[in-house]
Structures are given as C-alpha cells and as structure tokens.
C-alpha cells in the first residue's frame, strides 16, 4: 500500500506501470535528466521547464510518483522531487542504465 503521499514501496512497484510512465517522451526526459544530476539531487518540477501547462506538468509528476520513479519532498512552502535511483536499481536492475544510455531527442 502506498504511503500517505502516494509513493509505492519498492515491492509494490510494477514494471508495466513504470514502463507506462516512461513511455511518455516528457516523462522519459525528466528521468533521463535526473540521471545526469548528482544522485540525491532534489529538483522542483519547474526546473525541468516542460513545454506544457502547469496542470499538465503536475499530472506528469503524479504519474511518475505513483509509478515509483520519483519521491516528492515537502519543503514547507514548496515541494521538490528526487529520483528513487537506489530503489529502482534494486527492483529493476539495469532499467535506469537503459534510460540513461538512450540518446536525447530534441
């Protein structure tokens, strides 16, 4: 059962759900960008400058959170996100390496 913020435990992460989240080019780009950042980097959703409305950006981050790709971090008056790199590597070995090896699309 996901925690109160909707983060699934690693054993609850479903490969099909993760792949569905990664199938969208914007979400894939967010995860690929995180893989170029320091391991525990916290970033705001605005950092990624997605070319969509604020509500659509929120939807994309919700999909990634619910899939288990990202963890939301409450910073009082703002929220940021962190890639769940270690948990994903343990649950789906090699998946993030594949995402990181994929060439960027403009």
Residue, then its C-alpha position, 0 to 999 in steps of 0.5 A: x500500500x502506498x504511503x500517505x503521499x502516494x509513493x509505492x514501496x519498492x515491492x509494490x512497484x510494477x514494471x508495466x506501470x513504470x514502463x507506462x510512465x516512461x513511455x511518455x517522451x516528457x516523462x522519459x526526459x525528466x528521468x533521463x535528466x535526473x540521471x545526469x544530476x548528482x544522485x540525491x539531487x532534489x529538483x522542483x518540477x519547474x526546473x525541468x521547464x516542460x513545454x506544457x501547462x502547469x496542470x499538465x506538468x503536475x499530472x506528469x509528476x503524479x504519474x511518475x510518483x505513483x509509478x515509483x520513479x520519483x519521491x516528492x519532498x515537502x519543503x514547507x512552502x514548496x515541494x521538490x522531487x528526487x529520483x528513487x535511483x537506489x530503489x529502482x536499481x534494486x527492483x529493476x536492475x539495469x532499467x535506469x542504465x537503459x534510460x540513461x544510455x538512450x540518446x536525447x531527442x530534441 
